[in-house]
Amino acid sequence: MWTIKYKPNNDSQAWLILESYDNKSQALLHAACASGGYFKVNVVDPDYNIIWRNEN
């Protein structure tokens, strides 16, 4: 699963799961769309590597 994780407002908050996908491209597309609304957004691959990151 490709997982989108986010921090809503600041670094002191825990990472929360926004959504999980079976498909990398869907996860990246949703993460890019959602990134404007959160402090930080990451996409994590099935091996737990961060493959995309946006930090506002």
C-alpha positions, 0 to 999 in steps of 0.5 A, spaced: 500 500 500 502 507 498 500 511 504 499 518 504 501 521 511 500 528 514 501 533 519 496 538 520 499 544 523 506 544 525 512 539 527 510 537 534 504 533 531 504 526 530 503 524 523 496 522 521 494 517 515 490 521 510 489 515 505 492 509 502 492 506 495 494 500 491 497 504 486 503 509 486 500 514 481 493 515 485 497 516 491 501 521 488 496 525 485 491 525 491 498 527 495 499 533 491 492 535 491 491 535 498 498 538 500 496 545 500 491 544 506 496 541 511 503 543 514 507 537 511 505 531 507 508 525 505 507 519 501 510 512 503 511 506 499 510 499 501 517 498 504 516 504 508 520 509 504 518 516 503 517 517 496 514 524 495 514 530 500 511 537 501 513 541 506 509 548 507 
